[in-house]
Amino acid sequence: MTDAAPRPKRCGRNPAPAPQRPEGSPAATRVAARLDRLPASRWHRRVTLVVGVGAFFDLYEVFLGGVLAAVLADRWGLGHLAKSSVIAAGFLGMFVGANVLSVLADRLGRRRMFLVNLGGYALFSLAAAAAPDLGWLLGLRFLAGLGLGAELVLVDTYLAELLPRAVRGRYLAHAYTLGFVGVPVAALLGARLVAGHQLLGVDGWRWLLAAGALGAAFIQVMRRQLPESPRWLSVQGRTEEADRIVTDIERRVAAETGTSLPSVPDVEPVPERRVPLGEMFRGEQRRRTLMWWIFQVLQTVGYYGFGSLAPVVLTAKGHTVTDSLLYAALGYCGYPLGSALSAPLIDRIERRTLIIAAALGMAACGLAFGFAAAPWAIIAFGLLLTVCSNVFSNAFHVYQTEIFPTALRSSAIGIAYALSRLTSVVLPFVALSVLTALGPLAVFTGSAALLVLLCLDVALLGPRTTGRSLERI
């Protein structure tokens, strides 16, 4: 199959404004082919680093809710409803932010939303560190979550659109390995600061919020150097800007690898164009959208349920707050370990197969964790559960970028992701009620059953994607 269209001419440093191209132009296909044929280089690794470190703060914030609920339950005398609210407030903000910012990323650009979301999180998380009471804390954590709502959506979308297809899965896994260091850090810092009660005269839990805010502000500065996604620019008709960015990437990669670049393959044009949001519910996209909505609701219970509720579950078993946070933190070390383990697997095993296998591992380890009573068993099964969880997580984060087209990618992923966050809002209230009435085993038995349903959903409705160009899946 060949593409008879001529290769777009390279532009100078100050090109004239890009004309709008007609729908069905092969420009986006050509840009994709130029990006996909590049060898992996230091430039790709630097972009992955900057984007992946930003994911740290989303994941830090997600798992901080359980830490804060356990800590403040004693300090502020929180009851069942108040503890659930502390966990849910950030997720509710993320639900709203995922819906709004991910759609705006398809309209206004990936890079612009990257700058908006971490900036908002840093501002409101720092303000939450000074919250005088529960009401202020809940409101400010909602606003901080609003800023973070589209962070992981943008990480997935942006890297998938820039990375060569041969390393797309592996490099996304590396980005999340960096991000998931935030999970044990949140729990270890929590255990340490709770044990010390105060640092420089300030309550330790306030330092947890301030640390996330200041770190996010630093990453915000680093992200200003990122280019816009050339794939997105092409779909918007801004082909000269896309060509200029790709040309600059090619120059950098050639200089860093010290070799001539592979020739651009002839490709059959795959029309990429602006499309209405309703396209998600037509034709083949309708099946994929339905599959992914079901998936996101179910995965939340199995994945975030453990991480956000583990400290509370352990205190319900009779362990002290400090011991519970320490056990949870040691178990959470499996998150970066599982993420690192996924890197050599994710481009070798079909994503759909890897998702199903890891989900079944999560279900089994979750049941074992629910039965565990001895500290060694709690730590061991918690570690195995989180290892499986992040093989699962990295596989599905790559998978979701591949099943939707560029013009809808951020919106479709973001809306489905918002359902995950909405589920996370309801989850603490339901799970803690089940925990109180029926005990820890019932919580993890229910999670295991939902993970089995998730596997059926992906097996029956999910397409195969590994090793294929984004434009041809």
Protein Blocks (a to p, Z undefined) as FASTA:
>chain_A
ZZfbdcdddddfbdcddddddehiaklmmmmmmmmmpccdfklmmmmmmmmmmmmmmmmm
mmmmmmmmmmmmmmnopafklmmmmmmmmmmmmmmmmmmmmmmmmmnojklmmmmmmmmm
mmmmmmmmmocbfklmmmmmmmmmmmmmmmmmmmmmmmmmmpcfklmmmmmmmmmmmmmm
mmmmmmmmmmmmmmnopaghiafklmmmmmmmmmmmmmmmmmmmpccdfklmmmnopaml
mmmmmmmmmmmmmmmnopacdddddddddddddddfklmmgcjllmmmmmmmmmmmmmmm
mmmmmmmmmmmmmmmnopafklmmmmmmmmmmmmmmmmmmmmmmmmmpcfklmmmmmmmm
mmmmmmmmmmpmbfklmmmmmmmmmmmmmmmmmmmmmmmmmmpcfklmmmmmmmmmmmmm
mmmmmmmmmmmmmmmmnojklmmmmmmmmmmmmmmmmmmmpccfehpafklZZ
